[in-house]
Amino acid sequence: METNEVLRKQIFRIIGNQLRANNPPETKATLIRLKKEGFNDFQTRQLIGQCVVVEIFDSIKNRKPFNEKRYIKNLKALPKNPVDELFE
């Protein structure tokens, strides 16, 4: 599958906004934790981006608001892929 660079940039922008606003604070805590576990900055943002994508997908598909509780749960479970839970 080809990577959509425009989409990746937008997801990384969302992550950057969360980090700057420290909202939710779990995003920054996850970034720090994953870097300590040996992931580089790009890999860390890709992993966090998976959690962002789960919420965007669910919001669009099911016409639901952003689920911050699940988002935080998925951040804390990284590097486990949060997409797996959508299809269980």
Sequence and secondary structure as in RCSB ss.txt:
>XXXX:A:sequence
METNEVLRKQIFRIIGNQLRANNPPETKATLIRLKKEGFNDFQTRQLIGQCVVVEIFDSIKNRKPFNEKRYIKNL
KALPKNPVDELFE
>XXXX:A:secstr
    HHHHHHHHHHHHHHHHHT SHHHHHHHHHHHHTT  HHHHHHHHHHHHHHHHHHHHHHT    HHHHHHHH
HHTTS THHHHT 
